[in-house]
Amino acid sequence: MASTLFDLSGRRALVTGSSQGIGFALAEALGEHGAKLVLNGRNVEKLDGAVAALREKGFDVAAAAFDVTDPQAIERAVAEIEDGQGPIDILVNNAGMQFRAPLEDFPHDRWEELLRTNISSVFYVAQAVARHMIARGAGRIVNIASVQSEMARPSIAPYTATKGAVRNLTRGMAADWARKGLQINAIGPGYFKTPLNKALVENPEFTAWLENRTPAGRWGDVSELKGAVVFLASDAASFINGHTLYIDGGLTVSL
């Protein structure tokens, strides 16, 4: 008899930044295990395309186009989902951005944008959703951190700062909300072939460096993140809280 530990049937998952790349793959994984999906993004055309693609696979999918850096818009959207569709049982905070520049020349407006998009959004969306989860005494939140939560590389110090903050905010959420029935954990992807990393993927010098630096010897494929998000969203992770699971081909454990 197959285990029901990873069965997400009857649960609803909101995945931010899920029009493409990692977010889309994570949403697809949750749908493959029975979850009803709510995809989020700001680009309505991309979002509608992602919804259509997952509906073609037979998944129950809805769209929620809102800006994850706008607390008022988030509150409205979460209330609309909860009242119009049903409880949000699983939240995946995936929305994020990257900008590269020498630290001494890093534009202040880009710094503020990174903070809003990569860390403030995680707090705003989690807080809005957690209020409902706390009232029910149950819920799963999966934040998307990074290997840069542990490491640094030239030209991305502000990104590293935001992802380090995601890791510690995940811990703080667990400290506050675990006793209220919530499980809050994070996934720390290594280097994956995504639109966000397009410039690096197409750079032969960087790819050669990455292949030599990573014990697995290659870029990751977004499909290799699916098992982690299903695990952390499922009953299999019922006593795991505040943990960051690195999916990185061994990058963070090797010099």
C-alpha positions as CSV (number, residue, x, y, z in Angstrom):
1,M,0.0,0.0,0.0
2,A,1.4,3.4,-1.0
3,S,2.2,5.8,1.8
4,T,-0.1,8.8,2.3
5,L,2.7,10.9,3.9
6,F,3.2,12.9,0.7
7,D,-0.5,13.1,-0.3
8,L,-1.6,16.8,-0.6
9,S,-5.1,16.1,-1.8
10,G,-7.7,18.6,-0.6
11,R,-5.1,21.2,0.4
12,R,-4.7,24.6,-1.3
13,A,-1.3,26.0,-2.0
14,L,-0.4,29.7,-2.8
15,V,2.9,30.0,-4.6
16,T,4.3,33.5,-5.1
17,G,6.3,34.3,-8.2
18,S,5.1,31.2,-9.9
19,S,4.7,32.3,-13.6
20,Q,8.0,30.7,-14.6
21,G,11.2,29.1,-13.4
22,I,11.5,27.7,-9.9
23,G,8.1,28.9,-8.7
24,F,6.3,27.2,-11.6
25,A,8.2,24.0,-11.0
26,L,7.3,24.1,-7.3
27,A,3.6,24.7,-8.0
28,E,3.6,21.9,-10.5
29,A,5.1,19.5,-7.9
30,L,2.4,20.4,-5.4
31,G,-0.3,19.8,-8.0
32,E,1.2,16.5,-9.0
33,H,0.6,15.4,-5.4
34,G,-3.0,16.5,-5.3
35,A,-2.9,20.1,-4.1
36,K,-5.2,22.8,-5.5
37,L,-3.0,25.7,-6.8
38,V,-3.1,29.4,-6.6
39,L,-0.4,31.0,-8.8
40,N,0.8,34.5,-8.2
41,G,2.7,37.0,-10.3
42,R,2.6,40.6,-11.4
43,N,2.7,40.0,-15.2
44,V,-0.8,38.9,-16.0
45,E,0.0,37.6,-19.4
46,K,2.7,35.3,-18.0
47,L,0.5,34.3,-15.1
48,D,-2.4,33.3,-17.4
49,G,0.0,31.3,-19.5
50,A,1.3,29.4,-16.4
51,V,-2.3,28.7,-15.2
52,A,-3.3,27.4,-18.6
53,A,-0.2,25.1,-18.8
54,L,-1.0,23.5,-15.4
55,R,-4.7,23.2,-16.2
56,E,-3.8,21.3,-19.3
57,K,-2.2,18.7,-16.9
58,G,-5.5,18.4,-15.1
59,F,-4.7,20.4,-12.1
60,D,-7.1,22.7,-10.1
61,V,-5.5,26.1,-10.7
62,A,-6.4,29.7,-10.1
63,A,-4.5,33.0,-10.6
64,A,-3.9,35.7,-8.0
65,A,-2.2,38.7,-9.6
66,F,-0.9,41.0,-6.8
67,D,2.3,42.7,-5.9
68,V,4.0,40.9,-3.1
69,T,5.7,44.1,-1.9
70,D,2.4,45.8,-1.3
71,P,1.0,44.9,2.2
72,Q,-2.5,46.2,1.4
73,A,-2.7,44.4,-1.9
74,I,-1.6,41.2,-0.2
75,E,-4.2,41.5,2.5
76,R,-6.9,41.9,-0.1
77,A,-5.7,39.0,-2.2
78,V,-5.4,36.6,0.7
79,A,-8.8,37.5,2.0
80,E,-10.3,37.0,-1.5
81,I,-8.7,33.6,-1.8
82,E,-9.8,32.5,1.7
83,D,-13.3,33.8,1.2
84,G,-13.8,32.9,-2.4
85,Q,-11.9,29.7,-2.9
86,G,-11.1,28.2,0.5
87,P,-8.3,28.0,3.1
88,I,-4.7,28.4,2.1
89,D,-3.1,25.4,3.7
90,I,0.3,25.8,2.1
91,L,2.2,28.9,1.3
92,V,5.4,28.9,-0.8
93,N,7.2,32.3,-0.7
94,N,9.2,32.1,-3.9
95,A,9.0,35.6,-5.4
96,G,12.4,37.2,-5.7
97,M,14.8,39.1,-7.9
98,Q,18.6,39.6,-8.6
99,F,20.7,42.5,-9.5
100,R,24.5,42.4,-9.9
101,A,26.9,45.3,-9.5
102,P,30.2,46.1,-7.7
103,L,29.3,46.7,-4.1
104,E,31.0,50.2,-4.0
105,D,28.8,51.2,-7.0
106,F,25.6,49.4,-6.1
107,P,22.6,51.7,-6.7
108,H,20.7,52.6,-3.6
109,D,17.3,52.2,-5.4
110,R,18.3,48.7,-6.4
111,W,19.2,47.9,-2.8
112,E,15.8,49.0,-1.6
113,E,14.1,47.1,-4.4
114,L,16.0,43.9,-3.4
115,L,15.0,44.3,0.2
116,R,11.3,44.8,-0.7
117,T,11.2,42.0,-3.2
118,N,13.3,39.3,-1.5
119,I,12.7,39.8,2.2
120,S,9.9,42.2,3.0
121,S,7.6,40.3,0.7
122,V,8.3,37.1,2.6
123,F,7.3,38.8,5.8
124,Y,4.2,40.5,4.4
125,V,2.7,37.4,2.6
126,A,3.6,35.0,5.4
127,Q,2.0,37.3,8.0
128,A,-1.2,37.7,6.0
129,V,-1.6,34.0,5.4
130,A,-0.4,32.9,8.9
131,R,-3.2,34.8,10.6
132,H,-5.7,32.5,8.9
133,M,-3.5,29.4,9.5
134,I,-3.2,30.3,13.2
135,A,-7.0,30.5,13.5
136,R,-7.2,27.0,12.1
137,G,-4.3,25.7,14.1
138,A,-2.5,24.3,11.1
139,G,-0.5,25.4,8.0
140,R,2.7,24.9,6.1
141,I,5.0,27.8,4.9
142,V,8.0,27.1,2.7
143,N,10.3,30.1,2.1
144,I,12.8,30.1,-0.8
145,A,16.2,30.9,0.5
146,S,19.4,30.2,-1.4
147,V,23.0,28.9,-1.1
148,Q,23.7,32.6,-0.7
149,S,22.0,32.4,2.7
150,E,25.3,30.8,3.7
151,M,27.8,32.0,1.1
152,A,28.9,35.1,-0.7
153,R,30.2,35.9,-4.2
154,P,31.5,39.2,-5.7
155,S,28.8,41.6,-7.1
156,I,25.8,40.1,-5.2
157,A,26.3,41.2,-1.6
158,P,22.9,42.8,-1.3
159,Y,21.2,39.6,-2.7
160,T,23.2,37.6,-0.2
161,A,22.0,39.9,2.6
162,T,18.4,39.3,1.7
163,K,18.7,35.6,1.4
164,G,20.5,35.4,4.7
165,A,17.6,37.3,6.2
166,V,15.1,34.8,4.6
167,R,16.9,32.0,6.4
168,N,16.8,33.7,9.8
169,L,13.2,35.0,9.3
170,T,12.3,31.3,8.7
171,R,13.8,30.5,12.0
172,G,11.9,33.4,13.7
173,M,8.6,32.4,12.2
174,A,9.1,28.9,13.5
175,A,9.9,30.2,17.0
176,D,6.7,32.3,17.0
177,W,4.3,30.0,15.1
178,A,5.3,26.4,15.6
179,R,3.4,26.3,18.9
180,K,0.3,27.5,17.0
181,G,0.3,24.5,14.7
182,L,2.4,25.8,11.8
183,Q,5.4,24.3,10.1
184,I,7.7,26.9,8.6
185,N,10.8,25.8,6.7
186,A,13.0,27.0,3.8
187,I,14.6,25.5,0.7
188,G,18.0,26.8,-0.3
189,P,18.5,26.2,-4.0
190,G,22.0,26.2,-5.5
191,Y,22.6,27.2,-9.1
192,F,19.7,26.2,-11.3
193,K,19.0,26.9,-14.9
194,T,16.3,29.5,-14.7
195,P,15.4,32.8,-16.4
196,L,16.9,34.6,-13.3
197,N,20.2,32.9,-14.0
198,K,20.1,33.2,-17.8
199,A,23.1,35.5,-18.1
200,L,25.2,33.1,-16.0
201,V,24.0,30.0,-17.8
202,E,25.1,31.5,-21.1
203,N,28.5,32.5,-19.7
204,P,31.0,29.7,-20.5
205,E,33.5,31.0,-18.0
206,F,31.0,31.0,-15.1
207,T,29.6,27.6,-16.1
208,A,33.0,26.1,-16.1
209,W,33.7,27.6,-12.7
210,L,30.4,26.3,-11.3
211,E,31.0,22.8,-12.7
212,N,34.4,22.7,-11.1
213,R,33.2,24.2,-7.8
214,T,30.1,22.0,-7.4
215,P,30.7,18.4,-6.3
216,A,27.9,17.2,-8.5
217,G,29.7,18.9,-11.4
218,R,26.8,20.6,-13.1
219,W,23.9,23.1,-13.0
220,G,20.7,21.9,-11.3
221,D,17.4,21.4,-13.1
222,V,14.4,23.0,-11.5
223,S,12.6,19.6,-11.5
224,E,15.2,18.5,-8.8
225,L,13.5,20.9,-6.4
226,K,10.1,19.2,-6.6
227,G,10.7,16.6,-4.0
228,A,11.9,19.1,-1.4
229,V,8.8,21.3,-1.6
230,V,6.4,18.3,-1.5
231,F,8.2,16.9,1.5
232,L,8.1,20.2,3.5
233,A,4.5,20.8,2.6
234,S,3.4,17.3,3.5
235,D,2.7,15.3,6.7
236,A,6.2,13.8,6.3
237,A,7.6,17.0,7.7
238,S,5.2,17.3,10.7
239,F,8.0,17.7,13.2
240,I,10.4,19.8,11.2
241,N,10.4,23.5,11.9
242,G,12.8,26.4,11.2
243,H,15.0,24.3,9.0
244,T,16.7,25.3,5.7
245,L,17.1,22.4,3.3
246,Y,19.9,23.1,0.7
247,I,19.5,21.6,-2.7
248,D,22.8,22.5,-4.3
249,G,24.7,19.4,-5.5
250,G,27.0,19.7,-2.5
251,L,28.1,23.3,-3.1
252,T,27.7,24.4,0.5
253,V,29.7,21.5,2.0
254,S,32.8,21.6,-0.2
255,L,35.8,23.9,-0.5
